[in-house]
Amino acid sequence: MNIEASFLRSAAGAGDLPRDDVGEIAFVGRSNVGKSSLINALVRQRVARTSAAPGKTRLANVYRVIRGGGSPLHLLDLPGYGYARAPKTTRGRLRPAAARESCLLIGTDSTQRRTV
C-alpha cells in the first residue's frame, strides 16, 4: 500500500495546530521513548527527526499522512515529558494540544511500566 507522508508544520502551542476536520493521532510519552521513531516506522519513511539525545522534539510537529487513496490523517509528534532542560513555559504551552479530540498513543519505556 502506498503511504504519502509529509511534514505540515510545527506548533509552539495548541493555537498553532491545524484547525481543519482531518482526524489526528497524538503521540505522547516520556522523552526519548521513541515517539518520532514510531511515526517513521508507521509511514515507512523518515519524516520525523530523531536523535539518541533526549529532547530533540521541542515543538509539536504535525505530519499529514494519506494511505492509498484514503482520507488524510494528521500525526502529532508532541515533545516528551520528563526532559529537565525544556523550559516549563514551552511544556505548558503544549498541554492543551494533548487535550484536543485526538486519539492519544502514550509511549513508555520498560522501566516506567506499572501494573494497574
C-alpha positions in Angstrom: 0.0 0.0 0.0 1.3 3.4 -0.9 1.7 5.8 2.0 2.3 9.5 1.5 3.7 11.4 4.4 4.9 15.0 4.7 5.8 17.5 7.4 3.0 20.0 7.7 4.1 22.4 10.4 5.5 22.9 13.9 3.3 24.3 16.6 4.5 26.2 19.7 1.1 25.9 21.3 -2.4 24.4 20.7 -3.5 27.6 18.8 -0.9 26.8 16.2 -2.2 23.4 15.3 -4.3 22.8 12.2 -8.0 23.7 12.5 -9.5 21.5 9.8 -11.7 18.4 10.0 -8.8 16.0 9.5 -8.5 13.2 12.1 -5.4 13.2 14.2 -3.4 10.9 16.4 -1.2 12.5 19.0 1.9 10.6 20.2 2.6 11.4 23.9 5.2 10.0 26.2 8.5 10.5 28.1 11.5 12.0 26.4 13.5 9.6 24.2 10.9 6.8 24.3 10.6 6.5 20.5 7.6 8.6 19.5 9.3 10.1 16.4 10.8 6.7 15.5 7.4 5.1 15.7 6.0 7.7 13.3 8.8 7.0 10.9 8.1 3.2 11.1 4.4 3.7 10.6 4.8 5.8 7.5 7.7 3.7 6.2 9.9 6.8 5.6 12.0 9.2 7.6 9.8 12.3 8.1 10.3 12.8 11.8 13.7 13.8 13.0 15.2 11.6 15.7 18.3 11.7 17.9 19.8 9.5 20.6 19.8 12.5 22.9 16.5 13.2 24.7 14.7 16.5 24.0 15.1 16.6 20.2 11.4 17.4 19.7 10.8 20.8 21.3 7.6 21.8 19.4 4.6 19.8 18.4 5.3 18.6 14.8 2.4 17.8 12.6 2.6 15.3 9.7 0.0 14.8 7.0 -0.4 11.1 6.1 -2.5 9.6 3.3 -2.7 5.8 3.0 -3.6 4.6 -0.5 -6.3 6.8 -1.9 -7.9 7.3 1.6 -8.6 10.4 3.6 -5.7 12.4 5.1 -4.8 12.0 8.7 -2.6 14.1 10.9 0.1 12.6 13.2 1.1 14.9 16.1 4.6 14.3 17.5 4.5 16.0 20.9 7.6 16.9 22.9 8.5 14.3 25.5 7.8 15.0 29.2 10.4 14.5 31.9 13.1 16.3 30.0 14.5 18.7 32.5 16.2 21.1 30.1 13.0 22.0 28.2 11.7 25.3 29.7 8.5 25.0 31.7 6.8 27.6 29.6 7.4 25.5 26.4 6.0 22.4 28.1 3.0 24.3 29.5 2.0 25.8 26.1 1.6 22.4 24.6 -0.6 20.8 27.3 -3.8 21.9 25.5 -2.6 20.0 22.4 -3.0 16.7 24.2 -6.5 17.7 25.3 -7.8 18.1 21.8 -10.2 15.5 20.4 -7.3 13.3 19.3 -6.5 9.7 19.7 -3.6 9.6 22.1 -0.9 7.0 22.0 1.2 7.0 25.1 4.7 5.7 24.8 6.5 4.3 27.8 9.8 2.5 28.3 10.1 -0.7 30.2 11.3 1.0 33.3 8.1 3.1 33.5 5.6 0.2 33.1 3.3 -0.3 36.1 0.6 -2.9 36.6 -2.8 -1.2 37.2 
